[in-house]
Structure formats: structure tokens, C-alpha cells
């Protein structure tokens, strides 16, 4: 990963798309695209300062990126299999949660299960009382739990795995979400980029699900574990 890729990933992680980021910091989209394509070292310092402010980093961190811990981790991570990359991501998220005092303790208890979400062909969430089921493992702060049916989100989620969800109607591009799509409930990766908005399966045997005027689509939660 080079500086420009690092910048682009930060922009998309914090604002969804590069265009949204450009509108937020009031730097023309074409200018930011040019910086990402031609390189940071060719950009005006004024633009670099505005970009760094918008991303919460310093110009020094950006210019020294290739020697940073993040860059070194990225160089190794890109050579891992997808499953091992997911393990790295999960560990990184755990470290972030600990840094922000989000404590997750392993427990053995009953949890409230609000039905199933599809990693395949569609499911219906429960409209009535949740089912109480035994669960052993880490229970993060969450609003509801559901069970995964299907294999389209492998290797992240297995069939019949219980996952935990925080209620929200918005998500950043790249987050794994629970969504209604044509009145059925799915767990998918939400992607919103230059190609448009869509729900994506990690298992490449499944087609993307476009979010457009021909489909009813609504995000109802973000998966936290």
C-alpha cells in the first residue's frame, strides 16, 4: 500500500466515497482525484493540509507513511489469504475497542435471538418475541442478535453462526450490515463507490445486489461481531 492508496482508504472509511470527502472539506473532487492519481508529492501543500485535517492526520504522518507501522502491516497483510486478512482485521478492531474502553468479556449465557438473516436467498426477521438460546463466547455491546443462514458471507460468517448487531439506518462503505432488500433480510457487505451502491457477498459465487430505484433497500443495522 502506498500513500495514495492509504489516503483513498481513509477517505472511504470515514466518508463513504472520495466525492463525499471532497464535498466535506470543500476541495474540488477533480483536485483530489488528481492527487490520488498523480501522487501526493506533486500536490500543493495547501491541498495536502486540507486533506490531512479532514482525515485527522498530520502532513508528516502522510509523507513518512512508507516507513510507518501501518504501511509495514499493509505490506504483509496483502500477501495473506482472505481468511487470514479477516483475522488481522478482527484483531485490529479488538485493539481499537480496547483503546476506547469498549470491553468485551467471554460469557456463558442465554441471548435473545431475533430470527435469521440470509447469506443466500433471503429470510424474514421475527416480528414477535425473540427466542432465548444458549450462547458461549464474547458478547459485545449490541441491540439484537440474529442467526446466519447460508454461505454467501464465507469466510467471515459460517452457516448457522450467531452474529450481533447495532441498530442503525446508515453505514460506511465497507461495513457489514443487516439490510432489508425487497422485503427480505440479508447480511451483506455494503459498498458505495464510483460504481454505485450495492450489497456484496464475500463468497464470489453470489452476485452483487444493486441498490437502485428497481429495488426496495434499507439498512437496519451494522454487525459488531
Secondary structure, 3 states (H helix, E strand, C coil): CCHHHHHHHHHHHHHCCHHHHHHHHCCCHHHHHHHHHHCHHHCCHHHHHHHHHHHCCCHHHHHCHHHCHHHHHHHHHCCCCHHHHHHHHHHHHHHHHHHCCCCCCEEEEEEEEEEEEECCCCECECCCCCEEEEEEEECCCCCEEEEEECCCCCCCCCCCCEEEEEECCCCCCCCEEEEEECCEEEEEEEEEECCEEEEECCCCCCCCEECCCCCCEEEEEEECC
